[in-house]
């Protein structure tokens, strides 16, 4: 009997390894999964069963219906008078348009929030002024003091006849009890979880999460960035301040945010919404050269759009690239691009938190940071709290903010959204944010890192080997 069990297990293990091999993923991820399955008895196989099976593509979304929604809601906005994008950024803009029809829009008013208190104060004020619709898309919507305050305001607006739609990620809100969202539904709010996870379907859905943070009010004011609805984004965690970035957007770019939300809404509700009222005409109060392009990426599309865009941006940079990210686990193309840019003389700076909220990510990230520091990238450890900001600035002319981390999960597994700004004024404002944070940073100490114990560096290298799985 014992021999039969061992033989059966070995056969299952071989089948799993063949399945990994035939899935044609990136070689690093393929090798990582095969090593886990082969060298970690039972647990490795279960881990792959729950987290590694690739069942995305056609099973997750109807591309035909998605294309209908995209075209019906956005085609009338393609023509814009005097839309001008600098030639240096035209390849990036065209890439995003060709990949998933993410259109650029001019005439945008931008406000940057770097702390939760100012963001949520502004958000609640704008929600209070809503007259037609409130659309919210969050990875986390916590059942705490802040979450209940936001829920109460939304309920009040729903009672006033405002359409309120909420998409929350089922895994991100796993700890939130059902009555919290049920109360909102009973008051007229349409609240849907993104790909609910039950044990029977756990293997096919836990990997692909909606990590976006998007709000659109009346189709006129939008928000995008890295903050969720949770009290820690205002008060911090423990004694650590929470440093994050959100953007308030008014103007043509809100069309892109609305489109991103309505695609997600179709995903969870199967309701095709393309009414013109959700894309109100611009009132002409904002006329400028700030071009905004809201870009989404999903695991159901053939190419990781945001990662490809970032790759091109890095390779075309001339003077500097500044990056803020809470997690630094880059895939091979991004890692090579950053190192190549630094060797070519571009001022590359990567800012990460001194203390991460995930030990595994911090261990694995150390080896990647050592790699880029060795070729001249300036690595900065933020010491003013936990840095959760996802922000990129390039050459005083391009900036991006959103939900995308520099890691495998954001590039390949998550539903993400970033806004890309083309224009000097906004780019310089984001650069100022980065430079202000830089005053609370420690420089990466290459000699000090090399003096660390061999066992510590070995462990970091081992965790790096498994980093493509997370």
C-alpha positions as a Markdown table, in Angstrom:
| # | Residue | x | y | z |
|---|---|---|---|---|
| 1 | Unk | 0.0 | 0.0 | 0.0 |
| 2 | Unk | 2.8 | 2.4 | 0.9 |
| 3 | Unk | 4.6 | 1.7 | -2.3 |
| 4 | Unk | 1.4 | 2.4 | -4.3 |
| 5 | Unk | 1.0 | 5.7 | -2.6 |
| 6 | Unk | 4.6 | 6.7 | -3.3 |
| 7 | Unk | 4.2 | 5.6 | -7.0 |
| 8 | Unk | 1.0 | 7.6 | -7.3 |
| 9 | Unk | 2.5 | 10.6 | -5.8 |
| 10 | Unk | 5.5 | 10.5 | -8.1 |
| 11 | Unk | 3.2 | 10.2 | -11.1 |
| 12 | Unk | 1.2 | 13.2 | -10.0 |
| 13 | Unk | 4.4 | 15.1 | -9.4 |
| 14 | Unk | 5.6 | 14.3 | -12.9 |
| 15 | Unk | 2.3 | 15.3 | -14.4 |
| 16 | Unk | 2.4 | 18.6 | -12.5 |
| 17 | Unk | 6.0 | 19.3 | -13.8 |
| 18 | Unk | 4.9 | 18.5 | -17.4 |
| 19 | Unk | 2.0 | 20.9 | -16.9 |
| 20 | Unk | 4.3 | 23.6 | -15.7 |
| 21 | Unk | 6.6 | 23.0 | -18.7 |
| 22 | Unk | 3.9 | 23.0 | -21.3 |
| 23 | Unk | 2.4 | 26.3 | -19.9 |
| 24 | Unk | 5.3 | 28.1 | -21.6 |
| 25 | Unk | 5.8 | 30.7 | -18.9 |
| 26 | Unk | 9.0 | 32.7 | -18.5 |
| 27 | Unk | 11.9 | 30.3 | -17.9 |
| 28 | Unk | 12.6 | 31.7 | -14.4 |
| 29 | Unk | 9.1 | 31.1 | -13.3 |
| 30 | Unk | 9.0 | 27.7 | -14.9 |
| 31 | Unk | 12.2 | 26.6 | -13.2 |
| 32 | Unk | 11.0 | 28.0 | -9.8 |
| 33 | Unk | 7.8 | 26.0 | -9.9 |
| 34 | Unk | 9.5 | 22.8 | -11.0 |
| 35 | Unk | 12.1 | 23.1 | -8.2 |
| 36 | Unk | 9.3 | 23.6 | -5.6 |
| 37 | Unk | 7.3 | 20.7 | -6.9 |
| 38 | Unk | 10.3 | 18.4 | -7.0 |
| 39 | Unk | 12.2 | 19.3 | -3.8 |
| 40 | Unk | 9.4 | 20.2 | -1.4 |
| 41 | Unk | 7.4 | 17.0 | -0.9 |
| 42 | Unk | 3.6 | 17.2 | -0.9 |
| 43 | Unk | 3.6 | 20.9 | 0.3 |
| 44 | Unk | 5.2 | 22.0 | -3.0 |
| 45 | Unk | 2.6 | 20.1 | -5.0 |
| 46 | Unk | -0.3 | 21.6 | -2.9 |
| 47 | Unk | 1.3 | 25.1 | -3.3 |
| 48 | Unk | 1.3 | 24.8 | -7.0 |
| 49 | Unk | -2.3 | 23.4 | -7.0 |
| 50 | Unk | -3.5 | 26.4 | -5.1 |
| 51 | Unk | -1.4 | 29.2 | -6.5 |
| 52 | Unk | 0.3 | 28.1 | -9.7 |
| 53 | Unk | -2.4 | 26.8 | -12.0 |
| 54 | Unk | -2.8 | 29.1 | -14.9 |
| 55 | Unk | -6.5 | 29.2 | -15.8 |
| 56 | Unk | -6.8 | 32.8 | -16.9 |
| 57 | Unk | -7.4 | 33.8 | -20.6 |
| 58 | Unk | -10.8 | 32.8 | -21.9 |
| 59 | Unk | -12.2 | 31.5 | -18.6 |
| 60 | Unk | -11.9 | 34.9 | -16.9 |
| 61 | Unk | -13.4 | 37.3 | -19.3 |
| 62 | Unk | -15.3 | 37.6 | -22.6 |
| 63 | Unk | -13.0 | 39.6 | -24.8 |
| 64 | Unk | -15.8 | 40.1 | -27.3 |
| 65 | Unk | -18.0 | 41.8 | -24.8 |
| 66 | Unk | -15.1 | 43.8 | -23.4 |
| 67 | Unk | -14.3 | 45.1 | -26.9 |
| 68 | Unk | -17.9 | 46.1 | -27.4 |
| 69 | Unk | -17.9 | 48.1 | -24.2 |
| 70 | Unk | -14.6 | 49.7 | -25.0 |
| 71 | Unk | -15.6 | 50.8 | -28.5 |
| 72 | Unk | -19.2 | 51.9 | -27.7 |
| 73 | Unk | -18.2 | 54.0 | -24.8 |
| 74 | Unk | -15.0 | 55.5 | -26.1 |
| 75 | Unk | -14.9 | 55.9 | -29.9 |
| 76 | Unk | -16.7 | 59.2 | -29.9 |
| 77 | Unk | -13.8 | 60.6 | -27.8 |
| 78 | Unk | -11.0 | 59.6 | -30.2 |
| 79 | Unk | -11.0 | 62.9 | -32.1 |
| 80 | Unk | -9.6 | 65.7 | -30.0 |
| 81 | Unk | -8.6 | 69.0 | -31.4 |
| 82 | Unk | -5.0 | 70.1 | -30.9 |
| 83 | Unk | -4.0 | 67.0 | -29.0 |
| 84 | Unk | -0.2 | 67.1 | -29.0 |
| 85 | Unk | 2.3 | 64.6 | -27.6 |
| 86 | Unk | 6.0 | 65.1 | -27.7 |
| 87 | Unk | 7.7 | 62.9 | -30.3 |
| 88 | Unk | 9.8 | 61.3 | -27.5 |
| 89 | Unk | 6.7 | 59.9 | -25.9 |
| 90 | Unk | 4.8 | 59.0 | -29.0 |
| 91 | Unk | 6.0 | 55.3 | -28.9 |
| 92 | Unk | 4.7 | 55.0 | -25.4 |
| 93 | Unk | 1.3 | 56.5 | -26.2 |
| 94 | Unk | 0.9 | 54.4 | -29.3 |
| 95 | Unk | 1.9 | 51.2 | -27.5 |
| 96 | Unk | -0.9 | 51.7 | -24.9 |
| 97 | Unk | -3.4 | 52.7 | -27.6 |
| 98 | Unk | -2.6 | 49.7 | -29.8 |
| 99 | Unk | -2.4 | 47.2 | -26.9 |
| 100 | Unk | -5.8 | 47.8 | -25.3 |
| 101 | Unk | -7.3 | 51.0 | -26.7 |
| 102 | Unk | -6.1 | 53.2 | -23.8 |
| 103 | Unk | -6.6 | 56.7 | -25.2 |
| 104 | Unk | -4.7 | 59.9 | -24.3 |
| 105 | Unk | -6.7 | 63.0 | -23.3 |
| 106 | Unk | -5.5 | 66.6 | -23.0 |
| 107 | Unk | -6.7 | 69.4 | -20.8 |
| 108 | Unk | -6.3 | 67.9 | -17.3 |
| 109 | Unk | -6.2 | 69.4 | -13.9 |
| 110 | Unk | -4.0 | 67.3 | -11.5 |
| 111 | Unk | -3.8 | 67.4 | -7.7 |
| 112 | Unk | -1.3 | 65.1 | -5.8 |
| 113 | Unk | -2.0 | 63.8 | -2.4 |
| 114 | Unk | 0.8 | 62.2 | -0.4 |
| 115 | Unk | -1.0 | 61.4 | 2.9 |
| 116 | Unk | -4.2 | 59.6 | 3.7 |
| 117 | Unk | -5.7 | 62.4 | 5.7 |
| 118 | Unk | -5.7 | 65.0 | 2.9 |
| 119 | Unk | -6.9 | 62.5 | 0.3 |
| 120 | Unk | -9.8 | 61.1 | 2.3 |
| 121 | Unk | -10.9 | 64.6 | 3.4 |
| 122 | Unk | -11.0 | 65.6 | -0.3 |
| 123 | Unk | -12.7 | 62.4 | -1.4 |
| 124 | Unk | -15.5 | 62.7 | 1.2 |
| 125 | Unk | -16.1 | 66.3 | 0.2 |
| 126 | Unk | -16.4 | 65.4 | -3.5 |
| 127 | Unk | -18.6 | 62.4 | -2.7 |
| 128 | Unk | -20.8 | 64.7 | -0.7 |
| 129 | Unk | -21.3 | 66.9 | -3.8 |
| 130 | Unk | -22.1 | 64.0 | -6.2 |
| 131 | Unk | -25.4 | 64.4 | -8.1 |
| 132 | Unk | -25.5 | 61.5 | -10.5 |
| 133 | Unk | -23.0 | 58.6 | -10.0 |
| 134 | Unk | -20.3 | 57.4 | -7.7 |
| 135 | Unk | -18.0 | 54.6 | -9.0 |
| 136 | Unk | -15.4 | 53.0 | -6.7 |
| 137 | Unk | -12.9 | 50.3 | -7.3 |
| 138 | Unk | -10.7 | 49.2 | -4.4 |
| 139 | Unk | -8.6 | 46.2 | -3.6 |
| 140 | Unk | -9.3 | 46.7 | 0.2 |
| 141 | Unk | -12.4 | 48.2 | 1.7 |
| 142 | Unk | -11.9 | 47.7 | 5.4 |
| 143 | Unk | -14.6 | 47.3 | 8.1 |
| 144 | Unk | -12.9 | 49.9 | 10.4 |
| 145 | Unk | -13.6 | 53.5 | 11.5 |
| 146 | Unk | -12.7 | 54.9 | 8.1 |
| 147 | Unk | -14.4 | 52.2 | 6.1 |
| 148 | Unk | -17.6 | 52.7 | 8.0 |
| 149 | Unk | -17.4 | 56.5 | 7.6 |
| 150 | Unk | -17.0 | 56.1 | 3.8 |
| 151 | Unk | -19.9 | 53.5 | 3.8 |
| 152 | Unk | -22.2 | 55.9 | 5.7 |
| 153 | Unk | -21.5 | 58.7 | 3.2 |
| 154 | Unk | -22.2 | 56.4 | 0.3 |
| 155 | Unk | -25.4 | 55.2 | 1.9 |
| 156 | Unk | -26.5 | 58.8 | 2.4 |
| 157 | Unk | -25.9 | 59.5 | -1.3 |
| 158 | Unk | -27.7 | 56.4 | -2.4 |
| 159 | Unk | -30.7 | 57.5 | -0.4 |
| 160 | Unk | -30.6 | 60.8 | -2.3 |
| 161 | Unk | -30.9 | 58.9 | -5.6 |
| 162 | Unk | -27.3 | 58.9 | -6.6 |
| 163 | Unk | -26.1 | 55.8 | -8.4 |
| 164 | Unk | -23.5 | 54.1 | -6.3 |
| 165 | Unk | -21.4 | 51.2 | -7.6 |
| 166 | Unk | -18.6 | 49.6 | -5.7 |
| 167 | Unk | -16.2 | 46.9 | -6.8 |
| 168 | Unk | -14.0 | 45.4 | -4.0 |
| 169 | Unk | -11.5 | 42.5 | -4.3 |
| 170 | Unk | -12.7 | 39.4 | -2.6 |
| 171 | Unk | -9.2 | 38.3 | -1.5 |
| 172 | Unk | -8.3 | 41.8 | -0.4 |
| 173 | Unk | -11.4 | 42.0 | 1.7 |
| 174 | Unk | -11.3 | 38.4 | 3.0 |
| 175 | Unk | -11.2 | 39.6 | 6.6 |
| 176 | Unk | -14.3 | 41.8 | 6.1 |
| 177 | Unk | -17.5 | 40.2 | 7.4 |
| 178 | Unk | -20.4 | 39.8 | 5.0 |
| 179 | Unk | -22.8 | 42.1 | 6.9 |
| 180 | Unk | -20.5 | 45.1 | 6.2 |
| 181 | Unk | -21.2 | 45.0 | 2.5 |
| 182 | Unk | -24.7 | 43.6 | 2.9 |
| 183 | Unk | -25.7 | 46.8 | 4.8 |
| 184 | Unk | -24.6 | 48.8 | 1.8 |
| 185 | Unk | -26.6 | 46.6 | -0.6 |
| 186 | Unk | -29.7 | 46.9 | 1.5 |
| 187 | Unk | -29.4 | 50.7 | 1.2 |
| 188 | Unk | -29.3 | 50.7 | -2.5 |
| 189 | Unk | -25.6 | 50.5 | -3.2 |
| 190 | Unk | -24.6 | 48.1 | -5.9 |
| 191 | Unk | -21.5 | 46.4 | -4.3 |
| 192 | Unk | -19.9 | 43.4 | -6.0 |
| 193 | Unk | -16.8 | 41.3 | -5.0 |
| 194 | Unk | -14.2 | 40.8 | -7.7 |
| 195 | Unk | -13.9 | 37.1 | -8.5 |
| 196 | Unk | -15.2 | 35.6 | -5.2 |
| 197 | Unk | -13.0 | 32.8 | -4.0 |
| 198 | Unk | -14.5 | 29.6 | -2.6 |
| 199 | Unk | -12.5 | 26.6 | -1.8 |
| 200 | Unk | -13.8 | 24.6 | -4.8 |
| 201 | Unk | -12.6 | 27.3 | -7.2 |
| 202 | Unk | -9.6 | 28.5 | -5.1 |
| 203 | Unk | -7.0 | 27.3 | -7.5 |
| 204 | Unk | -8.3 | 29.2 | -10.5 |
| 205 | Unk | -8.9 | 32.6 | -8.9 |
| 206 | Unk | -6.7 | 33.4 | -5.9 |
| 207 | Unk | -3.8 | 34.4 | -8.1 |
| 208 | Unk | -5.6 | 37.0 | -10.3 |
| 209 | Unk | -6.7 | 39.9 | -8.1 |
| 210 | Unk | -8.1 | 43.4 | -8.8 |
| 211 | Unk | -5.4 | 45.6 | -7.3 |
| 212 | Unk | -6.8 | 48.8 | -8.7 |
| 213 | Unk | -7.7 | 51.9 | -6.7 |
| 214 | Unk | -10.1 | 54.0 | -8.8 |
| 215 | Unk | -12.9 | 56.5 | -8.0 |
| 216 | Unk | -15.0 | 58.4 | -10.5 |
| 217 | Unk | -17.6 | 61.0 | -9.3 |
| 218 | Unk | -20.3 | 62.1 | -11.8 |
| 219 | Unk | -17.9 | 61.3 | -14.7 |
| 220 | Unk | -16.1 | 64.6 | -13.9 |
| 221 | Unk | -13.7 | 64.0 | -11.0 |
| 222 | Unk | -11.5 | 60.9 | -10.7 |
| 223 | Unk | -8.9 | 59.5 | -8.3 |
| 224 | Unk | -6.2 | 56.9 | -8.9 |
| 225 | Unk | -3.2 | 55.8 | -6.9 |
| 226 | Unk | -2.1 | 53.4 | -4.2 |
| 227 | Unk | -4.4 | 54.0 | -1.3 |
| 228 | Unk | -7.2 | 51.7 | -0.2 |
| 229 | Unk | -10.1 | 52.4 | 2.1 |
| 230 | Unk | -8.6 | 51.4 | 5.5 |
| 231 | Unk | -7.6 | 53.4 | 8.6 |
| 232 | Unk | -4.0 | 52.5 | 8.4 |
| 233 | Unk | -3.7 | 54.6 | 5.2 |
| 234 | Unk | -4.5 | 57.6 | 7.5 |
| 235 | Unk | -3.0 | 56.7 | 10.9 |
| 236 | Unk | -0.3 | 54.4 | 9.8 |
| 237 | Unk | 0.5 | 51.0 | 11.3 |
| 238 | Unk | 1.8 | 50.9 | 14.8 |
| 239 | Unk | 4.3 | 53.7 | 15.2 |
| 240 | Unk | 5.0 | 53.8 | 11.5 |
| 241 | Unk | 3.6 | 56.6 | 9.3 |
| 242 | Unk | 2.0 | 55.4 | 6.0 |
| 243 | Unk | 3.4 | 57.2 | 3.0 |
| 244 | Unk | 1.3 | 56.9 | -0.2 |
| 245 | Unk | 0.3 | 58.7 | -3.3 |
| 246 | Unk | -3.1 | 59.4 | -4.9 |
| 247 | Unk | -4.0 | 61.7 | -7.8 |
| 248 | Unk | -7.1 | 63.7 | -8.3 |
| 249 | Unk | -7.9 | 64.2 | -11.9 |
| 250 | Unk | -10.3 | 66.5 | -13.7 |
| 251 | Unk | -10.6 | 66.9 | -17.4 |
| 252 | Unk | -10.4 | 64.5 | -20.3 |
| 253 | Unk | -8.4 | 61.9 | -18.4 |
| 254 | Unk | -11.5 | 61.1 | -16.3 |
| 255 | Unk | -12.9 | 59.4 | -19.4 |
| 256 | Unk | -10.1 | 56.9 | -19.1 |
| 257 | Unk | -10.8 | 56.3 | -15.4 |
| 258 | Unk | -14.5 | 55.8 | -16.2 |
| 259 | Unk | -13.8 | 53.4 | -18.9 |
| 260 | Unk | -11.5 | 51.4 | -16.6 |
| 261 | Unk | -14.2 | 51.2 | -13.9 |
| 262 | Unk | -17.0 | 50.2 | -16.3 |
| 263 | Unk | -14.9 | 47.4 | -17.8 |
| 264 | Unk | -14.4 | 46.1 | -14.2 |
| 265 | Unk | -18.1 | 46.6 | -13.6 |
| 266 | Unk | -18.9 | 44.4 | -16.6 |
| 267 | Unk | -16.5 | 41.8 | -15.2 |
| 268 | Unk | -18.4 | 41.5 | -11.9 |
| 269 | Unk | -22.0 | 42.4 | -12.9 |
| 270 | Unk | -22.1 | 41.4 | -16.6 |
| 271 | Unk | -23.9 | 44.7 | -17.2 |
| 272 | Unk | -22.7 | 46.6 | -20.3 |
| 273 | Unk | -22.8 | 50.3 | -19.4 |
| 274 | Unk | -22.0 | 52.7 | -22.2 |
| 275 | Unk | -24.5 | 55.5 | -21.7 |
| 276 | Unk | -23.2 | 58.9 | -22.8 |
| 277 | Unk | -24.2 | 60.4 | -19.4 |
| 278 | Unk | -21.2 | 58.7 | -17.8 |
| 279 | Unk | -18.9 | 60.6 | -20.1 |
| 280 | Unk | -20.2 | 64.2 | -19.7 |
| 281 | Unk | -18.8 | 66.9 | -22.1 |
| 282 | Unk | -15.9 | 68.9 | -20.7 |
| 283 | Unk | -16.9 | 72.3 | -19.4 |
| 284 | Unk | -13.9 | 74.0 | -20.9 |
| 285 | Unk | -12.7 | 75.3 | -17.5 |
| 286 | Unk | -9.4 | 73.5 | -17.9 |
| 287 | Unk | -7.4 | 74.1 | -21.0 |
| 288 | Unk | -3.7 | 73.1 | -20.9 |
| 289 | Unk | -1.0 | 70.9 | -22.4 |
| 290 | Unk | -1.2 | 68.2 | -19.7 |
| 291 | Unk | -2.0 | 64.9 | -21.5 |
| 292 | Unk | -3.2 | 62.0 | -19.4 |
| 293 | Unk | -3.4 | 58.4 | -20.4 |
| 294 | Unk | -5.1 | 55.9 | -18.1 |
| 295 | Unk | -3.6 | 52.5 | -18.7 |
| 296 | Unk | -4.9 | 49.2 | -17.4 |
| 297 | Unk | -3.4 | 45.7 | -17.5 |
| 298 | Unk | -4.8 | 42.3 | -16.8 |
| 299 | Unk | -3.6 | 38.7 | -16.7 |
| 300 | Unk | -6.2 | 37.9 | -19.5 |
| 301 | Unk | -4.4 | 39.9 | -22.2 |
| 302 | Unk | -1.5 | 38.4 | -24.2 |
| 303 | Unk | 1.0 | 41.1 | -23.1 |
| 304 | Unk | 1.6 | 42.9 | -19.8 |
| 305 | Unk | 0.9 | 46.4 | -21.1 |
| 306 | Unk | 2.1 | 48.5 | -18.1 |
| 307 | Unk | 5.3 | 46.5 | -17.8 |
| 308 | Unk | 6.0 | 46.8 | -21.5 |
| 309 | Unk | 5.3 | 50.6 | -21.3 |
| 310 | Unk | 7.7 | 51.0 | -18.4 |
| 311 | Unk | 10.3 | 48.9 | -20.2 |
| 312 | Unk | 10.2 | 51.3 | -23.2 |
| 313 | Unk | 10.2 | 54.4 | -21.0 |
| 314 | Unk | 13.4 | 53.2 | -19.2 |
| 315 | Unk | 15.2 | 52.4 | -22.4 |
| 316 | Unk | 14.3 | 55.8 | -23.9 |
| 317 | Unk | 15.3 | 57.8 | -20.9 |
| 318 | Unk | 18.1 | 60.3 | -21.4 |
| 319 | Unk | 18.7 | 62.1 | -18.1 |
| 320 | Unk | 17.0 | 60.4 | -15.1 |
| 321 | Unk | 14.5 | 57.8 | -13.9 |
| 322 | Unk | 13.1 | 58.1 | -10.4 |
| 323 | Unk | 11.0 | 55.1 | -9.1 |
| 324 | Unk | 9.1 | 54.7 | -5.8 |
| 325 | Unk | 7.8 | 51.2 | -5.1 |
| 326 | Unk | 7.0 | 49.3 | -1.8 |
| 327 | Unk | 8.1 | 46.0 | -3.4 |
| 328 | Unk | 11.1 | 45.6 | -5.7 |
| 329 | Unk | 11.0 | 42.2 | -7.3 |
| 330 | Unk | 11.5 | 43.1 | -11.0 |
| 331 | Unk | 11.3 | 40.5 | -13.8 |
| 332 | Unk | 14.3 | 40.1 | -16.0 |
| 333 | Unk | 13.4 | 42.6 | -18.7 |
| 334 | Unk | 12.9 | 45.5 | -16.2 |
| 335 | Unk | 16.0 | 44.5 | -14.2 |
| 336 | Unk | 18.2 | 44.5 | -17.4 |
| 337 | Unk | 16.7 | 47.8 | -18.6 |
| 338 | Unk | 17.4 | 49.5 | -15.3 |
| 339 | Unk | 21.0 | 48.2 | -15.2 |
| 340 | Unk | 21.5 | 49.2 | -18.9 |
| 341 | Unk | 20.2 | 52.7 | -18.3 |
| 342 | Unk | 22.5 | 53.2 | -15.3 |
| 343 | Unk | 25.5 | 51.9 | -17.2 |
| 344 | Unk | 24.7 | 54.3 | -20.0 |
| 345 | Unk | 24.9 | 57.2 | -17.6 |
| 346 | Unk | 21.2 | 57.8 | -16.8 |
| 347 | Unk | 20.6 | 58.9 | -13.2 |
| 348 | Unk | 18.5 | 55.9 | -12.0 |
| 349 | Unk | 17.1 | 56.1 | -8.5 |
| 350 | Unk | 14.9 | 53.5 | -6.8 |
| 351 | Unk | 13.2 | 54.3 | -3.5 |
| 352 | Unk | 11.9 | 51.5 | -1.3 |
| 353 | Unk | 10.8 | 51.3 | 2.3 |
| 354 | Unk | 13.5 | 50.6 | 4.9 |
| 355 | Unk | 11.1 | 48.2 | 6.6 |
| 356 | Unk | 8.7 | 46.3 | 4.3 |
| 357 | Unk | 5.4 | 44.8 | 5.5 |
| 358 | Unk | 6.4 | 41.4 | 4.1 |
| 359 | Unk | 9.5 | 39.7 | 5.3 |
| 360 | Unk | 9.7 | 37.4 | 2.3 |
| 361 | Unk | 9.5 | 40.4 | -0.1 |
| 362 | Unk | 12.2 | 42.2 | 1.9 |
| 363 | Unk | 14.5 | 39.2 | 1.9 |
| 364 | Unk | 14.1 | 38.5 | -1.8 |
| 365 | Unk | 14.3 | 42.2 | -2.8 |
| 366 | Unk | 17.7 | 42.7 | -1.1 |
| 367 | Unk | 19.5 | 40.6 | -3.8 |
| 368 | Unk | 17.8 | 42.6 | -6.6 |
| 369 | Unk | 18.8 | 45.9 | -4.9 |
| 370 | Unk | 22.3 | 44.7 | -4.6 |
| 371 | Unk | 22.3 | 43.9 | -8.4 |
| 372 | Unk | 21.3 | 47.3 | -9.5 |
| 373 | Unk | 23.4 | 49.2 | -6.9 |
| 374 | Unk | 26.5 | 47.4 | -8.2 |
| 375 | Unk | 26.1 | 49.0 | -11.6 |
| 376 | Unk | 25.4 | 52.6 | -10.3 |
| 377 | Unk | 21.7 | 52.7 | -9.6 |
| 378 | Unk | 21.1 | 54.9 | -6.5 |
| 379 | Unk | 19.1 | 52.8 | -4.1 |
| 380 | Unk | 17.3 | 54.7 | -1.4 |
| 381 | Unk | 15.7 | 53.3 | 1.8 |
| 382 | Unk | 12.8 | 55.5 | 3.0 |
| 383 | Unk | 12.9 | 55.8 | 6.8 |
| 384 | Unk | 9.9 | 58.1 | 7.3 |
| 385 | Unk | 7.5 | 55.2 | 7.7 |
| 386 | Unk | 6.2 | 52.6 | 5.3 |
| 387 | Unk | 6.5 | 53.7 | 1.7 |
| 388 | Unk | 3.5 | 52.3 | -0.3 |
| 389 | Unk | 3.7 | 54.8 | -3.1 |
| 390 | Unk | 3.9 | 53.7 | -6.7 |
| 391 | Unk | 5.4 | 56.6 | -8.6 |
| 392 | Unk | 7.7 | 57.0 | -11.6 |
| 393 | Unk | 9.2 | 60.2 | -13.0 |
| 394 | Unk | 11.4 | 60.5 | -16.2 |
| 395 | Unk | 13.3 | 63.4 | -17.7 |
| 396 | Unk | 11.1 | 66.2 | -16.4 |
| 397 | Unk | 8.5 | 65.3 | -19.0 |
| 398 | Unk | 6.8 | 62.0 | -18.0 |
| 399 | Unk | 5.3 | 60.8 | -14.8 |
| 400 | Unk | 3.1 | 57.9 | -13.7 |
| 401 | Unk | 1.1 | 57.0 | -10.6 |
| 402 | Unk | -1.2 | 54.1 | -9.9 |
| 403 | Unk | -1.4 | 50.7 | -8.3 |
| 404 | Unk | 1.4 | 48.9 | -10.1 |
| 405 | Unk | 4.4 | 47.7 | -8.0 |
| 406 | Unk | 7.7 | 46.8 | -9.5 |
| 407 | Unk | 7.2 | 43.1 | -9.0 |
| 408 | Unk | 6.1 | 39.9 | -10.7 |
| 409 | Unk | 2.6 | 39.9 | -9.3 |
| 410 | Unk | 1.7 | 43.4 | -10.6 |
| 411 | Unk | 3.2 | 42.8 | -14.0 |
| 412 | Unk | 1.7 | 39.3 | -14.6 |
| 413 | Unk | -1.1 | 38.4 | -12.2 |
| 414 | Unk | -3.0 | 41.4 | -11.0 |
| 415 | Unk | -5.5 | 43.7 | -12.6 |
| 416 | Unk | -3.7 | 47.1 | -12.3 |
| 417 | Unk | -4.2 | 50.7 | -13.4 |
| 418 | Unk | -1.8 | 53.6 | -13.8 |
| 419 | Unk | -2.2 | 57.1 | -15.2 |
| 420 | Unk | 0.6 | 58.4 | -17.4 |
| 421 | Unk | 1.2 | 62.1 | -17.6 |
| 422 | Unk | 3.0 | 63.7 | -20.5 |
| 423 | Unk | 4.0 | 67.3 | -19.8 |
| 424 | Unk | 6.6 | 69.2 | -17.9 |
| 425 | Unk | 4.5 | 70.8 | -15.3 |
| 426 | Unk | 3.0 | 67.6 | -13.8 |
| 427 | Unk | 6.3 | 65.7 | -14.2 |
| 428 | Unk | 8.1 | 68.4 | -12.2 |
| 429 | Unk | 5.5 | 68.3 | -9.5 |
| 430 | Unk | 6.0 | 64.5 | -9.1 |
| 431 | Unk | 9.7 | 65.0 | -9.2 |
| 432 | Unk | 9.3 | 67.4 | -6.3 |
| 433 | Unk | 7.4 | 64.8 | -4.3 |
| 434 | Unk | 10.2 | 62.3 | -4.9 |
| 435 | Unk | 12.9 | 64.7 | -3.9 |
| 436 | Unk | 11.0 | 65.7 | -0.7 |
| 437 | Unk | 10.8 | 62.0 | 0.2 |
| 438 | Unk | 14.5 | 61.6 | -0.6 |
| 439 | Unk | 15.3 | 63.9 | 2.4 |
| 440 | Unk | 14.0 | 61.0 | 4.6 |
| 441 | Unk | 16.1 | 58.3 | 3.0 |
| 442 | Unk | 19.2 | 56.4 | 3.7 |
| 443 | Unk | 21.5 | 55.5 | 0.8 |
| 444 | Unk | 22.2 | 51.9 | 0.1 |
| 445 | Unk | 25.5 | 51.0 | 1.8 |
| 446 | Unk | 27.3 | 48.6 | -0.6 |
| 447 | Unk | 30.3 | 47.9 | 1.6 |
| 448 | Unk | 28.0 | 47.4 | 4.6 |
| 449 | Unk | 25.8 | 45.0 | 2.7 |
| 450 | Unk | 28.8 | 42.9 | 1.6 |
| 451 | Unk | 29.9 | 42.6 | 5.2 |
| 452 | Unk | 26.7 | 40.9 | 6.3 |
| 453 | Unk | 26.8 | 37.2 | 7.3 |
| 454 | Unk | 27.1 | 34.6 | 4.6 |
| 455 | Unk | 24.0 | 32.8 | 5.9 |
| 456 | Unk | 21.9 | 36.0 | 5.6 |
| 457 | Unk | 23.0 | 36.6 | 2.0 |
| 458 | Unk | 22.5 | 32.9 | 1.1 |
| 459 | Unk | 18.9 | 33.1 | 2.5 |
| 460 | Unk | 18.2 | 36.2 | 0.5 |
| 461 | Unk | 19.5 | 34.5 | -2.7 |
| 462 | Unk | 17.3 | 31.5 | -2.0 |
| 463 | Unk | 14.2 | 33.7 | -1.5 |
| 464 | Unk | 15.1 | 35.4 | -4.8 |
| 465 | Unk | 15.0 | 32.1 | -6.5 |
| 466 | Unk | 11.3 | 31.7 | -5.5 |
| 467 | Unk | 10.4 | 35.4 | -6.1 |
| 468 | Unk | 8.8 | 34.7 | -9.5 |
| 469 | Unk | 6.1 | 32.7 | -7.7 |
| 470 | Unk | 4.9 | 35.6 | -5.6 |
